[in-house]
Amino acid sequence: MSVSVDQVKLALRRVKDPDLNLNIVDLGLVYDVAVEGANVKVDMTLTSPACPSGPELMGNADKEVRAIPGVEDVQVNLVWAPFWTPEKMEPRVRAYLGF
């Protein structure tokens, strides 16, 4: 059973920022998803380096991707380039939050 990038993104939509109760994909925190066979690599960021929810978000991202049938290994990388800005959010989320 092969895993698709779309399946991974769907799983990552179940990871919610605890303060905003919005998923990390719509918030623009997921920068890249790569699937190589049964191995998945996710590059993501946080809204700031001081984000207290960082470990929780990364752990939940790992857990949700590992739950996809056919996934054998997951690597969640925290990246800071490019730095996150509100413009990275989905437009409807940006409007909802008043940005």
C-alpha positions in Angstrom: 0.0 0.0 0.0 1.6 3.3 -1.1 1.2 6.5 0.9 0.5 9.8 -0.8 1.4 13.4 0.0 -2.4 14.1 0.1 -2.9 11.4 2.8 -0.2 12.9 4.9 -1.6 16.4 4.6 -5.0 15.1 5.6 -3.5 13.5 8.7 -1.7 16.7 9.5 -5.0 18.6 9.4 -5.9 16.6 12.6 -3.1 18.4 14.4 -4.5 21.5 16.0 -2.8 24.5 17.6 -4.1 24.3 21.2 -4.4 28.1 21.5 -6.2 28.8 18.2 -7.9 25.4 17.7 -6.9 25.5 14.0 -4.9 22.9 12.2 -1.2 23.3 11.3 -1.8 22.9 7.6 -4.2 25.8 7.4 -2.0 27.9 9.7 0.8 27.5 7.2 3.1 25.7 9.6 3.7 22.8 7.2 6.3 23.8 4.7 6.9 20.5 2.9 5.8 16.8 2.8 7.9 14.2 1.1 7.0 10.6 0.7 9.5 8.0 -0.3 7.9 4.5 -0.3 6.8 4.0 3.3 8.9 6.8 4.7 7.5 10.3 5.3 9.4 13.5 5.9 7.6 16.6 7.1 9.2 20.0 7.3 7.3 22.3 9.6 7.8 25.5 11.6 6.2 27.3 14.5 4.8 30.8 14.7 7.8 31.8 16.8 10.9 30.1 18.3 9.4 30.7 21.8 6.1 28.9 21.0 5.3 26.8 24.1 3.2 24.3 22.0 6.1 23.4 19.7 6.9 20.0 21.2 3.2 19.1 21.4 2.6 20.1 17.8 5.6 18.2 16.5 4.7 15.1 18.6 1.1 15.1 17.4 2.3 15.5 13.8 4.5 12.5 14.2 1.7 10.5 15.8 -0.9 11.3 13.1 1.4 10.5 10.2 2.5 7.2 11.8 -1.2 6.2 12.1 -1.5 6.2 8.3 -1.7 2.6 7.0 1.5 1.8 5.1 3.8 4.4 6.9 6.9 2.8 8.4 9.0 5.8 9.3 8.3 9.4 10.0 10.8 12.3 10.3 9.4 15.6 11.5 11.9 18.4 11.0 11.6 21.8 12.7 12.8 24.5 10.2 13.0 28.3 10.6 13.6 29.3 7.0 11.6 30.9 5.7 10.4 32.4 9.0 6.7 32.0 9.5 4.4 35.1 8.9 0.6 35.4 8.9 0.7 35.5 5.1 1.5 31.8 5.1 -2.0 31.0 6.5 -4.8 29.9 4.2 -6.7 33.1 3.2 -9.9 32.0 4.9 -8.1 31.4 8.2 -6.3 34.7 7.9 -9.7 36.4 7.4 -11.2 34.5 10.3 -8.4 35.6 12.6 -8.5 39.2 11.4 -5.1 39.4 9.7 
